[in-house]
């Protein structure tokens, strides 16, 4: 996917949270999968572009408050992923060395 075209589209047509665009619309416009779109969005964010998201879709931030809201959303996701990881670490301790599950009787 040409990330520059995605970036330009978001800047020109979807600046500000009120102009957010849903993922399926962008997927169709650029003929890509949801996964490819998410990877492109992530790459742009990693490069420092203020690509934000909320329940209404993706948008190019117009101000710090919009960026801060997306940062908060990402922080919440990090916490939930850490909780899931910790649960799996705990679950892994229930297995024996031969891979069999050991359940208490």
C-alpha positions as CSV (number, residue, x, y, z in Angstrom):
1,X,0.0,0.0,0.0
2,X,1.2,3.5,-0.8
3,X,1.2,5.1,2.6
4,X,1.8,8.6,1.1
5,X,-1.5,8.3,-0.7
6,X,-3.3,7.2,2.4
7,X,-1.7,10.1,4.4
8,X,-2.7,12.6,1.7
9,X,-6.3,11.3,1.7
10,X,-6.6,11.6,5.5
11,X,-5.1,15.1,5.5
12,X,-7.3,16.4,2.6
13,X,-10.6,14.7,3.3
14,X,-10.6,13.4,6.9
15,X,-9.0,16.1,9.1
16,X,-10.5,16.3,12.5
17,X,-12.5,13.8,14.5
18,X,-15.8,15.1,12.9
19,X,-14.6,13.8,9.5
20,X,-13.4,10.4,10.6
21,X,-13.7,7.6,8.0
22,X,-14.4,3.9,8.8
23,X,-11.9,1.3,7.9
24,X,-14.0,-0.5,5.3
25,X,-14.3,2.7,3.3
26,X,-10.5,3.1,3.2
27,X,-10.0,-0.6,2.5
28,X,-12.3,-0.2,-0.5
29,X,-10.8,3.0,-1.7
30,X,-7.2,1.6,-1.6
31,X,-8.2,-2.0,-2.4
32,X,-6.4,-3.4,0.6
33,X,-7.3,-5.7,3.5
34,X,-8.1,-4.4,7.0
35,X,-4.8,-5.8,8.2
36,X,-2.8,-4.0,5.5
37,X,-4.6,-0.8,6.3
38,X,-3.9,-1.1,10.0
39,X,-0.2,-1.8,9.3
40,X,0.0,1.3,7.1
41,X,-1.7,3.4,9.8
42,X,0.7,2.1,12.4
43,X,3.7,2.8,10.1
44,X,2.5,6.4,9.6
45,X,2.0,6.9,13.4
46,X,5.5,5.5,14.0
47,X,6.9,8.1,11.6
48,X,5.2,10.8,13.7
49,X,2.1,11.6,11.7
50,X,-0.9,12.4,13.9
51,X,-3.2,9.7,12.5
52,X,-6.0,9.2,15.1
53,X,-8.9,6.9,15.5
54,X,-12.1,6.5,17.5
55,X,-15.3,4.6,17.2
56,X,-16.1,6.5,14.0
57,X,-12.9,5.7,12.2
58,X,-9.5,7.1,11.3
59,X,-8.7,10.8,10.9
60,X,-5.8,13.3,10.7
61,X,-5.6,15.2,14.0
62,X,-6.3,18.9,14.0
63,X,-5.1,19.6,17.5
64,X,-3.4,18.1,20.6
65,X,-6.6,17.1,22.2
66,X,-7.4,14.7,19.3
67,X,-3.9,13.2,19.5
68,X,-4.2,12.9,23.3
69,X,-7.5,11.0,23.0
70,X,-6.0,8.5,20.7
71,X,-2.9,8.1,23.0
72,X,-5.3,7.4,25.9
73,X,-7.1,4.8,23.8
74,X,-3.8,3.1,22.9
75,X,-2.7,3.1,26.5
76,X,-5.9,1.3,27.5
77,X,-5.3,-1.3,24.8
78,X,-1.7,-1.8,26.1
79,X,-3.1,-2.5,29.6
80,X,-5.6,-5.0,28.3
81,X,-3.0,-6.8,26.2
82,X,-0.7,-6.9,29.3
83,X,-3.5,-8.5,31.3
84,X,-4.1,-11.1,28.7
85,X,-0.4,-11.9,28.5
86,X,-0.2,-12.2,32.3
87,X,-3.2,-14.6,32.3
88,X,-1.5,-16.8,29.7
89,X,1.8,-16.7,31.6
90,X,-0.2,-18.0,34.6
91,X,-1.9,-20.6,32.5
92,X,1.4,-21.8,31.1
93,X,2.5,-22.8,34.6
94,X,-0.2,-25.4,34.7
95,X,1.5,-27.5,32.0
96,X,4.1,-30.2,32.8
97,X,7.4,-30.4,30.9
98,X,5.8,-32.9,28.4
99,X,3.2,-30.4,27.4
100,X,0.3,-32.0,29.3
101,X,-2.1,-29.9,31.2
102,X,-2.1,-30.5,35.0
103,X,-5.4,-29.8,36.6
104,X,-5.9,-29.9,40.4
105,X,-8.1,-32.8,41.6
